[in-house]
Amino acid sequence: MVYHIIVAFARDRQYDFKFSPAELAAGSPEEARRWFEKEFADLECEPSNPMGKVLIIDKILNVARYGGEQRFIEGKDWAIRFARYTALALGRDTVRIDVAAFNIGY
């Protein structure tokens, strides 16, 4: 199985990342959650729902939005880490993060 993470900022501006199970084996869902919590705080993200708990999908969406497209254009460590931790946190083989529409599809 291959894990495929797509981060889309517009129809013609999407960034694809693929990982084998072996590439994800060294990480854990808990490690991924901690990374998203730290990035959420460091980027000073605003919670989507200020009245309740911030779910992992909200953190993923907000970190992508506040992190900005430029980090994905560059395709460097941060973008790869974002995609890797998304795969670990959600445990799905295909995830599409639509930043503009602010939703995640499987």
N, C-alpha and C positions, 0 to 999 in steps of 0.2 A: 504494500500500500504506500502511496505517496501522499503527503500532506501538501495541499495547494492553498495558499493564502493570497487573496486578491485584495488590494487596497485601491479603491477608485475615488478619485476626486472629481471626475467628470467622465462622460461616456468615452472620450478619446484620451483620457489621462488616467490610466490604471497601471498598477505595479504588481507584478506576479512574483511569488516566492514559492519554491518547492523544496520539501525536506523529506528525506527517507526516515523511517523509524529509527535507524541507527543514529542519524543526526540529532534526533530528539531524545535519545535514550539517556543522555547525561543530565537532562533537566527533569523538573517535576512541575505539576500544576501549582503546587504551593510556591515554588520559586518564581513561577510566572506571575502569580497573584501579587507577590511582594514587589516584583519589578513594576507592575502596573500601578500599584499603590504609590510607590516612590515617584514614578514619572508623573502621575496624576497630581501629586503634591508639588513636585519641582516645577511643573509647567503652569501651576496655579490654575488648574482647570476648575470650572464652575460645574457643580453637580447638575445633572439634567432635572432631577427631582429633589429640590432642597428639603422636602418634607420626610424623606425616608432614607433607607440604606442605599448606598451606591453599589449597584450590581457590577459584576465583572464586565458585562457587555457595555455598560455605560462608561466604565473606565477605559475600555479598549477604544470605543468611539471617540471619547473626549481626548485621549492621548493622541490619537491620529489627527484629530482636528487641531488641537493646540500645538502639537508637534510640527504640523505644517507639511505641505507637499514637498517643499525643498529637501527635506530629509529623505524622502523617498526617491526624488529625482537623482540625488547623489548616490543612492543605493549602498551607502556605507554601513558600518557596524550598527548604528542605531536602527535603521530600517530593517536590517536582517534580524536583529534582536527582537524588534517589535513583532515581526511576522512569526518568528520561532516561538516566542512567548504566547502569541495568540493561539497557535496550534496546540501548545501544551495546556493552556488555560481552558480551551474549549473542547479539546479532544475530538474534533471533527476532521474528516479527511479533506473537506473543501469548505472554505469560509470566504465569503465575499463581504468586505467592509465597504459600504457606500457612505463615504464621509459627507458628501453633499446632501444626501437624503437622510443621513443620520440613522442608518439601520444596518443590521448584520443579517446576511442570508446564508443558509447552509446548503 
